[in-house]
């Protein structure tokens, strides 16, 4: 069984609601600040970006790295978190 971080487990434990973008697994506080400055203050807004990319993890990872300054690790973890949330709730 694959390791599930406590942040991922917490994020997947309930509907997204009005959670801040910093609640998404893989999003550091520094990246959250950048995302907020770019208009992505809530998790559902970042999810919308992920859905606009047709849940394509590679495209989302490239976008968040090049447009928002995420590290490769942050990009992979956040895209996995959003994909897992979609599997659970959509």
NORQUITA-V513008 format. One record per residue. OMEGA is omega in radians with two decimals (none if undefined). Layout:
{{OMEGA} {OMEGA}}
This chain:
{{-3.10} {3.11} {3.08} {-3.11} {3.11} {3.12} {3.12} {3.14} {3.14} {-3.11} {-3.10} {-3.03} {-3.09} {3.06} {-3.01} {3.14} {-3.06} {-3.10} {3.05} {-3.13} {3.14} {3.12} {-3.13} {3.12} {3.13} {-3.14} {3.09} {3.12} {3.12} {3.11} {3.10} {3.12} {3.10} {-3.14} {3.11} {3.13} {3.14} {3.08} {-3.13} {-3.04} {-3.09} {-3.14} {-3.11} {3.10} {3.09} {3.06} {3.10} {3.09} {3.12} {3.13} {3.07} {3.10} {3.08} {3.14} {3.11} {-3.06} {-3.12} {3.13} {3.12} {3.13} {3.10} {-3.14} {-3.06} {3.07} {-3.01} {-3.11} {-3.03} {3.08} {3.11} {2.99} {3.12} {3.12} {3.11} {-3.13} {-3.12} {-3.10} {-3.13} {3.11} {3.09} {3.14} {-3.13} {3.12} {3.11} {3.12} {3.13} {3.12} {-3.10} {-2.93} {3.13} {none}}
